[in-house]
């Protein structure tokens, strides 16, 4: 077993790993060393659980393919891991992880691909400890310590790696006094239990944008946001948004309206207009959600238009917090 735990946030990803390498048959600790490999051309890291003998070949293939952006790296990584699984005829539990600042992928011994995006959590070993959004570092360390206590074969040290677009940092959070036994055969990074995948609700989806608009009197105010969703996995894309809106009218003749339009590559997918009349105040939320059955990448955009009172009778409306979220979903 081995500790590889990760959480992807809105603008960064955190990875917590141990350092034990074991004999594949006896599970005797043979060496202690890092399991995180930093890629040279993009801010991303690679890690493996299970048989690690193919790791160097996968890293060489990534260099050969010269991927210079996260999505190209994911595609190259998937291809390289798939080829290595076939070539090495890997048996038993295995996973290969590529983790960037906002996205990544995990591939298991059967070639199953699990995309990683903001809000997604992975654990290589069961633990009741959850990542704390207010203290990711302490909760991540507590998770690894708990996994060592429960499952035994978590050794050497706990390494915390943070991946951001601006760069990668890594440090040792905790060490254990483990002593490896001299190796007599090839070692493995570790045997693992079933890799679990979960989500956590303190980060938005894979690709996000924010828009707001307000208008008063006879004003017309518009706000726009556009997000690019390359969709390298070919998965359907769920479109989510959550808009807070309010209205205030000072007379019975007051009025205002808010229109929300969501487009895909310029073609309209969603259109809703909310109209207010009369005096008084109103506020609420609008949270449209729908699935775009696509297998390609697209650019999604949302426009919020606030029409103030056309009669100049004191109607005021506003809309804010319009988070446009494009979330990859598994088929």
Secondary structure per residue as TSV (DSSP state, phi and psi in degrees):
chain	resnum	aa	ss	phi	psi
A	1	X	-	360.0	159.1
A	2	X	-	-152.5	156.7
A	3	X	-	-99.6	109.6
A	4	X	E	-133.6	107.7
A	5	X	E	-126.8	136.6
A	6	X	E	-142.9	149.2
A	7	X	E	-136.7	135.3
A	8	X	E	-105.7	123.3
A	9	X	-	-102.1	-171.3
A	10	X	S	-65.6	-38.1
A	11	X	S	-128.4	5.3
A	12	X	E	-160.4	163.2
A	13	X	E	-128.3	145.1
A	14	X	E	-118.9	135.2
A	15	X	E	-128.4	129.4
A	16	X	E	-119.3	121.7
A	17	X	E	-134.1	157.8
A	18	X	-	-99.5	-166.9
A	19	X	-	-134.5	17.6
A	20	X	E	-85.9	135.0
A	21	X	E	-121.6	131.4
A	22	X	E	-124.4	155.8
A	23	X	E	-65.1	132.5
A	24	X	T	-66.9	-21.0
A	25	X	T	-100.2	-48.1
A	26	X	T	-92.3	-15.5
A	27	X	-	61.3	24.8
A	28	X	-	-73.8	136.9
A	29	X	E	-66.8	118.7
A	30	X	E	-103.5	-30.5
A	31	X	E	-159.1	162.1
A	32	X	E	-122.3	128.1
A	33	X	-	-172.6	158.3
A	34	X	-	-63.5	149.8
A	35	X	-	-113.2	3.1
A	36	X	E	-103.7	125.0
A	37	X	E	-111.8	122.8
A	38	X	E	-89.0	128.1
A	39	X	-	-76.8	148.4
A	40	X	S	-81.5	-32.5
A	41	X	S	-102.1	-15.7
A	42	X	S	-139.5	157.2
A	43	X	S	-75.5	86.9
A	44	X	E	-157.4	158.4
A	45	X	E	-129.4	160.4
A	46	X	E	-127.2	141.2
A	47	X	E	-144.7	155.6
A	48	X	E	-131.1	149.3
A	49	X	E	-125.6	153.5
A	50	X	S	83.8	-157.9
A	51	X	-	-56.3	123.2
A	52	X	-	-105.2	4.9
A	53	X	T	-63.8	-24.0
A	54	X	T	-89.6	-0.4
A	55	X	H	-60.3	-43.8
A	56	X	H	-63.6	-38.8
A	57	X	H	-65.0	-38.1
A	58	X	H	-66.2	-43.3
A	59	X	H	-64.8	-39.6
A	60	X	H	-63.5	-39.6
A	61	X	H	-67.0	-36.8
A	62	X	H	-62.2	-41.0
A	63	X	H	-65.3	-40.6
A	64	X	H	-64.0	-38.5
A	65	X	H	-76.4	-14.0
A	66	X	T	54.2	48.1
A	67	X	-	-73.0	126.5
A	68	X	-	-115.3	8.7
A	69	X	S	-142.2	158.7
A	70	X	H	-57.9	-40.7
A	71	X	H	-71.0	-38.9
A	72	X	H	-65.2	-37.0
A	73	X	H	-65.1	-40.0
A	74	X	H	-61.8	-45.1
A	75	X	H	-63.0	-44.2
A	76	X	H	-65.5	-39.9
A	77	X	H	-63.5	-45.7
A	78	X	H	-58.4	-44.2
A	79	X	H	-65.1	-43.4
A	80	X	H	-66.9	-41.2
A	81	X	H	-67.0	-42.7
A	82	X	H	-59.2	-42.6
A	83	X	H	-65.8	-38.4
A	84	X	H	-70.3	-37.8
A	85	X	H	-60.5	-43.1
A	86	X	H	-67.5	-42.9
A	87	X	H	-68.8	-43.5
A	88	X	H	-86.8	-10.3
A	89	X	T	50.6	54.4
A	90	X	-	-64.9	131.5
A	91	X	-	-120.5	156.9
A	92	X	S	82.3	-177.1
A	93	X	S	-68.9	135.0
A	94	X	-	-157.2	143.8
A	95	X	E	-151.8	147.3
A	96	X	E	-123.5	130.4
A	97	X	E	-119.4	131.0
A	98	X	E	-118.1	126.2
A	99	X	E	-130.4	118.0
A	100	X	E	-104.7	-171.4
A	101	X	S	-66.5	-35.1
A	102	X	S	-129.9	-2.6
A	103	X	E	-158.6	164.3
A	104	X	E	-176.8	-165.4
A	105	X	E	-158.3	147.9
A	106	X	E	-122.7	136.8
A	107	X	E	-125.7	132.4
A	108	X	E	-99.7	-175.5
A	109	X	T	-65.3	-21.1
A	110	X	T	-90.5	0.6
A	111	X	-	85.4	7.4
A	112	X	-	-69.0	132.1
A	113	X	E	-105.8	128.6
A	114	X	E	-120.5	113.5
A	115	X	E	-72.9	146.6
A	116	X	E	-114.2	132.1
A	117	X	E	-146.7	170.6
A	118	X	T	-53.0	130.7
A	119	X	T	100.3	-10.0
A	120	X	E	-94.6	140.8
A	121	X	E	-124.2	139.0
A	122	X	E	-126.7	146.6
A	123	X	E	-135.2	137.4
A	124	X	S	-89.8	-14.3
A	125	X	S	-137.6	141.9
A	126	X	-	-61.7	141.4
A	127	X	-	-161.6	138.6
A	128	X	S	-75.3	-12.5
A	129	X	-	-69.6	132.9
A	130	X	-	-114.1	154.0
A	131	X	-	-65.5	132.7
A	132	X	B	-96.2	118.9
A	133	X	T	-61.9	-21.3
A	134	X	T	-87.2	-15.7
A	135	X	B	-155.2	76.4
A	136	X	H	-64.1	-38.3
A	137	X	H	-65.5	-51.7
A	138	X	H	-64.7	-40.5
A	139	X	H	-70.5	-34.1
A	140	X	H	-66.7	-41.4
A	141	X	H	-65.0	-43.2
A	142	X	H	-60.2	-35.3
A	143	X	H	-64.0	-45.8
A	144	X	H	-66.7	-41.2
A	145	X	H	-62.0	-40.5
A	146	X	H	-66.0	-39.6
A	147	X	H	-64.3	-37.4
A	148	X	H	-64.1	-43.4
A	149	X	H	-66.1	-36.9
A	150	X	H	-82.0	-37.2
A	151	X	H	-116.0	-10.0
A	152	X	S	83.5	-54.8
A	153	X	-	-91.1	66.1
A	154	X	-	-131.3	115.8
A	155	X	-	-137.6	167.1
A	156	X	S	84.8	-81.7
A	157	X	E	-162.0	164.2
A	158	X	E	-101.4	119.3
A	159	X	E	-106.8	130.7
A	160	X	E	-111.0	120.5
A	161	X	E	-117.7	131.6
A	162	X	E	-115.9	127.1
A	163	X	E	-111.2	120.0
A	164	X	E	-126.7	162.7
A	165	X	T	-60.7	-31.0
A	166	X	T	-81.1	-12.3
A	167	X	E	155.5	-178.5
A	168	X	E	-125.9	134.5
A	169	X	E	-123.8	149.7
A	170	X	E	-149.5	138.6
A	171	X	E	-150.8	159.0
A	172	X	E	-89.2	123.0
A	173	X	E	-92.2	-29.7
A	174	X	E	-159.2	144.4
A	175	X	E	-122.1	148.8
A	176	X	-	-118.5	147.7
A	177	X	-	-81.9	54.3
A	178	X	-	-84.7	140.2
A	179	X	-	-118.5	115.6
A	180	X	-	-73.4	154.0
A	181	X	-	-98.2	138.8
A	182	X	-	-53.0	134.4
A	183	X	-	-75.1	138.5
A	184	X	S	-113.5	-7.8
A	185	X	S	-151.1	176.4
A	186	X	-	-59.5	143.5
A	187	X	E	-102.0	167.4
A	188	X	E	-124.2	153.1
A	189	X	S	-62.3	-34.0
A	190	X	-	162.3	156.1
A	191	X	-	-83.3	144.1
A	192	X	-	-127.6	157.4
A	193	X	-	-80.9	-177.4
A	194	X	-	-59.3	129.0
A	195	X	-	-69.8	125.9
A	196	X	E	-100.8	144.3
A	197	X	E	-123.0	131.7
A	198	X	E	-141.2	174.4
A	199	X	E	-125.5	156.6
A	200	X	-	-134.5	140.1
A	201	X	T	-98.6	37.5
A	202	X	T	-113.5	15.0
A	203	X	S	-141.4	149.3
A	204	X	-	-74.4	-175.8
A	205	X	-	-75.1	-162.8
A	206	X	S	-62.7	-43.7
A	207	X	E	-134.2	128.5
A	208	X	E	-135.2	160.2
A	209	X	E	-153.2	161.4
A	210	X	E	-131.3	140.5
A	211	X	E	-143.4	148.0
A	212	X	E	-148.6	158.0
A	213	X	E	-157.6	151.7
A	214	X	E	-148.1	154.2
A	215	X	E	-153.4	149.7
A	216	X	E	-141.6	168.6
A	217	X	T	51.7	-128.5
A	218	X	T	-100.2	15.8
A	219	X	-	-66.7	153.6
A	220	X	E	-123.8	116.5
A	221	X	E	-118.3	137.1
A	222	X	E	-130.4	144.6
A	223	X	E	-127.5	142.2
A	224	X	E	-129.6	148.0
A	225	X	E	-143.7	143.2
A	226	X	E	-136.2	134.0
A	227	X	E	-129.4	139.6
A	228	X	E	-96.0	128.3
A	229	X	E	-122.4	90.2
A	230	X	-	-63.2	-29.7
A	231	X	-	56.5	60.8
A	232	X	T	-68.7	-17.2
A	233	X	T	-85.6	-13.7
A	234	X	-	68.8	29.6
A	235	X	-	-93.6	154.1
A	236	X	-	-57.8	152.0
A	237	X	E	-117.3	125.2
A	238	X	E	-92.1	128.6
A	239	X	E	-101.5	125.1
A	240	X	E	-129.4	148.1
A	241	X	E	-153.9	157.4
A	242	X	E	-141.4	109.0
A	243	X	E	-115.4	125.6
A	244	X	E	-93.0	129.3
A	245	X	E	-133.3	157.6
A	246	X	E	-148.5	159.9
A	247	X	E	-144.7	143.7
A	248	X	E	-138.8	124.8
A	249	X	E	-121.8	139.0
A	250	X	S	-100.6	-7.9
A	251	X	S	-147.1	165.2
A	252	X	T	-63.4	-24.1
A	253	X	T	-92.5	1.7
A	254	X	-	-67.8	149.9
A	255	X	E	-159.2	162.5
A	256	X	E	-168.8	165.4
A	257	X	E	-149.4	156.7
A	258	X	E	-129.9	129.8
A	259	X	E	-117.8	132.0
A	260	X	E	-117.8	123.9
A	261	X	E	-125.0	132.0
A	262	X	E	-119.1	127.4
A	263	X	E	-118.1	154.7
A	264	X	E	-120.5	115.8
A	265	X	T	50.8	37.9
A	266	X	T	88.2	-12.8
A	267	X	E	-92.6	134.5
A	268	X	E	-72.7	130.0
A	269	X	E	-108.9	-27.7
A	270	X	E	-150.3	137.3
A	271	X	E	-147.8	122.7
A	272	X	E	-143.3	134.6
A	273	X	E	-118.1	130.5
A	274	X	E	-110.5	123.3
A	275	X	E	-112.3	136.2
A	276	X	E	-118.7	144.3
A	277	X	E	-143.5	157.1
A	278	X	S	88.6	-177.2
A	279	X	S	-92.0	165.0
A	280	X	E	104.3	-177.6
A	281	X	E	-123.0	145.3
A	282	X	E	-141.0	145.8
A	283	X	E	-152.1	148.2
A	284	X	E	-167.6	-171.7
A	285	X	E	-127.9	148.5
A	286	X	E	-122.9	127.1
A	287	X	-	-132.9	70.2
A	288	X	-	-66.3	144.1
A	289	X	E	-147.2	131.3
A	290	X	E	-153.6	159.3
A	291	X	E	-103.0	126.8
A	292	X	E	-96.2	108.1
A	293	X	-	-77.8	80.2
A	294	X	-	-126.4	159.4
A	295	X	S	-121.9	6.7
A	296	X	S	-116.9	170.5
A	297	X	-	-85.3	148.5
A	298	X	E	-146.5	166.0
A	299	X	E	-107.5	122.0
A	300	X	E	-105.1	143.5
A	301	X	E	-138.9	151.3
A	302	X	E	-131.1	135.6
A	303	X	E	-124.1	128.1
A	304	X	E	-112.4	122.0
A	305	X	E	-117.8	125.0
A	306	X	E	-107.0	121.7
A	307	X	E	-101.3	116.5
A	308	X	-	-71.0	-177.6
A	309	X	-	-64.9	114.3
A	310	X	T	-68.0	-20.4
A	311	X	T	-95.7	-0.6
A	312	X	-	64.7	32.5
A	313	X	S	-100.5	21.0
A	314	X	S	91.5	15.3
A	315	X	-	-82.2	127.9
A	316	X	E	-128.8	132.1
A	317	X	E	-132.5	154.3
A	318	X	E	-150.6	155.1
A	319	X	E	-139.7	137.6
A	320	X	E	-149.7	170.2
A	321	X	E	67.0	27.9
A	322	X	E	-76.7	82.8
A	323	X	E	-81.5	115.7
A	324	X	E	-92.9	115.6
A	325	X	E	-116.3	127.0
A	326	X	E	-111.1	110.8
A	327	X	E	-112.8	121.4
A	328	X	E	-67.0	137.7
A	329	X	-	-124.9	146.5
A	330	X	-	-77.9	146.7
A	331	X	-	-67.7	360.0
